[in-house]
Amino acid sequence: MDKATSEVEYEQMLLSRHGLLTRRKGRRVDGVMERSAYVLLSRIRVQGPMSIGELSDAFDLDASTLQRQTSAAMRAGLVGRIPDPAGGMARKFRITDEGARLLDEEREGMIRSLGRVMTDWPKEDISAFAHYLRRFNTDLERIDGRPWPRP
């Protein structure tokens, strides 16, 4: 997997969470994971297990919205609930093996699609584009006060 294209994919996913791109309905549309599940799983993968409160703070969404999203992800077998590893009272959500597999599959498909779009781009241009997307996202995060952890 091309590192620069992988960076572009990740930054594009982060950009999409700001609502600048089209949203899809349903968990999978034509074999594509729903955007909210894709972003939810991506955040949990980078940060580790998270409670509803932590997810609410991270996404600036009401707990009820996160309850619906995590419930749908649980029904789909993408996440499971575990006791807080730090011993806290709140249960946390973690990615299941199936959720990780589907997230990897989705991300690889996105990277392939981006690769087709940028097939004639020099590697330097792809790296510069990833840099500018990351810069744009981190500036949005700074303004919003919600930094997104990166791998």
MOSULSUL-V940873 format. One record per backbone hydrogen bond with DSSP energy under -1.0 kcal/mol. CO is the residue of the C=O (numbers start at 1). NH is the residue of the N-H. Records with the same first field share a line. If there is no record, write none. Layout:
CO = NH + NH
//
This chain:
2 = 6
3 = 7
4 = 8
5 = 9
6 = 10
7 = 11
8 = 12
9 = 13
10 = 14
11 = 15
12 = 16
15 = 18
16 = 19
27 = 34
29 = 32
32 = 29
34 = 38
35 = 39
36 = 40
37 = 41
38 = 42
39 = 43
40 = 44
41 = 45
42 = 46
43 = 47
44 = 48
50 = 93
51 = 55
52 = 56
53 = 57
54 = 58
55 = 59
56 = 60 + 61
62 = 66
63 = 67
64 = 68
65 = 69
66 = 70
67 = 71
68 = 72
69 = 73
70 = 74
71 = 75
72 = 76
73 = 78
74 = 77
78 = 96
80 = 94
82 = 92
84 = 87
92 = 82
93 = 50
94 = 80
96 = 100
97 = 101
98 = 102
99 = 103
100 = 104
101 = 105
102 = 106
103 = 107
104 = 108
105 = 109
106 = 110
107 = 111
108 = 112
109 = 113
110 = 114
111 = 115
112 = 116
113 = 117
114 = 118
118 = 121
122 = 126
123 = 127
124 = 128
125 = 129
126 = 130
127 = 131
128 = 132
129 = 133
130 = 134
131 = 135
132 = 136
133 = 137
134 = 138
135 = 139
136 = 140
137 = 141
138 = 142
139 = 143
140 = 144
141 = 145 + 146
//
